[in-house]
Amino acid sequence: MIIGVPKETASCEKRVALIPAVIPSLQKGGMEVHIESGAGVESGYPDAAYTEKGGTIVASRRQVFEHARILVQVRTLGANPEQGRADLSMMQRDQVIVGIAEALSNPQAIQELKTQHVRAFAMELMPRITRAQSMDVLSSMGTVSGYKAVLMAANALPKMLPMLMTAAGTVTPAKVFIIGAGVSGLQAISMARRLGAAVEAYDVRPAVKEQVLSLGAKFVDLPLDAGDAQDKGGYAKAQDEEFYRRQRDLLTKVLTSSDVVITTAAIPGKKAPILITADMVAGMSPGSVIVDLAAERGGNCELTRLNQTVVEHGVTIIGPENPASLVPYHASQMYSKNIATFLLHLVKKGEITLDMEDEITKETLLTRDGEIVHPHVRTLLGLSQTPE
């Protein structure tokens, strides 16, 4: 059972799907690991580190695809639509493809994978259940993104974050406002607190208030009725435009008094809601900073530009394309653990076992036997719920 690790080809991607440290555990599970030469270099894992742990370095990408029963990637075709299409011709019938697929945002790419008769799995669709926590790539990468967002903001802010009492006078702490208290938001709160900032946070889900307070931040209560604000997986549900309009009105006062705003609001498979308009930015103090972690999904700020830092009305707006990849060493370490655990779930006694009664397998499997089998993806493509 050969696991293939090709080099990531997306221009914004420095992570690698498997790091050397997980190879021994996969070998115990009856798997060999073949790595395309140089696949781990950008994330800090040279070829020699893989061979030391028992991995096999393969000279060409085509060889990786030819020999592997299972291919693991950070970004599969759906999450890498430009360069990823070049891999289609190298895929083999019944080969297993595992990685982030952006299946709900780019279901058309799943159509292309279907034609290759591969068995594709989307790691971002991992169910939020206790058994799957160690496979949850959204949580692990959200942790990295929240951490990095605070550092990016601190670097751009013309102020220091902590309160300092010096002979030259007292420096008041910077005010940091986090919008969205999911995994990335909670990590941003924790990081900003460590750096000494005065932190406030808001989330449409009242259930996260306790978590925000436990990290030493103030929870901003807005008089809004969001109804059932989260889905069964714990993610925030999309609201109607009238709700977002009222939300923006109430958020304006908090924004005008904030030095840093970090937005993390994203709805799986949908464009990110606009929470900060151009007029709201104009009301912020010059020198303030917005870091928009939803930039890849259109942004929570109306003025965000993907992969750019722009200054509007004196406010710096940062729209990172792939913030987890800016910390590739540890992001790869965490992602690799998620992938390795998933592989050990799929492979039993050296053979691929697809138990369609198992929630983890059922919720992540996209294609099989030349058909799209994921109900949600089929709905997005206008197909019947089950293959004919």
Summary of the structure (lengths in Angstrom):
residues: 388
radius of gyration: 22.0
end to end distance: 31.5
largest distance: 77.0
contacts: 1341
relative contact order: 0.15
helix: 39%
strand: 19%
